[in-house]
Amino acid sequence: MHFHRETIIMVASPGFKTFHGSSSGQVVEGSYKARELKANEILIRITSSGVCGTDLHGLNSDMVLGHEGVGVVEVVGDGVKASWKM
């Protein structure tokens, strides 16, 4: 997959929730504050994310789980090429 130097920013909302591993091996909820979108970035609101066997490697660390995201393009930066425009 080629993204033409644009950066894909995948967040759930301006303040968003994640689930990540922990030193105890339990899945814990985290939250992050989104930063301002840059001209070459795309904001995607994640509607769901799959968790698979690969994510088990992060279960005992502070790694965010889930890497098969599905979402909706919410904002496209001014510097993003036309092929990404909504």
C-alpha distance (Angstrom), angle and dihedral (degrees) to the residues before:
residue distance angle dihedral
M1 . . .
H2 3.82 . .
F3 3.80 122.0 .
H4 3.84 103.2 -174.3
R5 3.85 93.9 -123.5
E6 3.80 92.3 -60.0
T7 3.77 116.1 129.1
I8 3.76 120.4 -130.8
I9 3.81 110.8 -141.3
M10 3.79 110.1 -166.3
V11 3.77 114.5 -165.9
A12 3.76 135.2 147.1
S13 3.84 97.1 -132.5
P14 3.83 139.9 -34.9
G15 3.80 85.6 -66.3
F16 3.76 109.5 29.3
K17 3.77 141.0 -170.4
T18 3.80 128.0 -132.8
F19 3.76 136.4 178.7
H20 3.78 118.8 -137.6
G21 3.76 142.3 167.5
S22 3.80 124.5 -97.1
S23 3.79 138.5 -155.6
S24 3.82 88.1 -97.9
G25 3.82 91.3 55.6
Q26 3.80 91.8 -115.1
V27 3.80 122.1 129.5
V28 3.80 109.3 -116.0
E29 3.79 133.2 -172.0
G30 3.78 119.8 -116.5
S31 3.77 133.9 -179.6
Y32 3.77 132.2 -150.7
K33 3.77 135.3 -169.6
A34 3.79 113.9 -126.8
R35 3.77 119.0 -127.7
E36 3.79 127.5 -137.5
L37 3.79 113.6 -72.0
K38 3.83 115.4 -110.4
A39 3.82 122.7 -137.1
N40 3.83 93.4 -103.2
E41 3.81 96.2 48.0
I42 3.79 136.5 95.1
L43 3.80 122.6 -149.9
I44 3.81 114.5 -143.0
R45 3.80 122.2 -172.1
I46 3.80 105.0 -142.8
T47 3.79 111.6 -136.5
S48 3.81 96.5 178.6
S49 3.78 139.9 -6.2
G50 3.76 129.1 -160.9
V51 3.78 122.0 -132.4
C52 3.79 116.6 -151.5
G53 3.79 139.7 171.5
T54 3.80 91.8 -76.6
D55 3.81 89.0 65.0
L56 3.81 90.3 60.7
H57 3.83 86.8 76.4
G58 3.82 88.4 66.7
L59 3.77 96.8 44.8
N60 3.83 92.6 98.6
S61 3.80 95.0 43.6
D62 3.80 137.9 58.8
M63 3.82 91.2 -96.2
V64 3.81 118.5 136.0
L65 3.80 108.9 -115.7
G66 3.79 124.9 -133.0
H67 3.78 126.1 49.9
E68 3.79 103.8 179.0
G69 3.78 98.1 82.7
V70 3.78 127.8 178.8
G71 3.76 119.4 -166.3
V72 3.76 153.3 138.0
V73 3.80 125.2 -94.9
E74 3.80 104.5 -117.2
V75 3.82 103.7 171.6
V76 3.79 133.6 12.3
G77 3.80 117.1 -158.8
D78 3.82 119.3 -122.4
G79 3.81 92.2 -113.6
V80 3.81 96.2 54.0
K81 3.79 114.9 113.4
A82 3.81 118.6 -104.9
S83 3.81 92.4 -106.9
W84 3.83 87.7 73.0
K85 3.80 96.8 46.7
M86 3.80 117.9 117.7
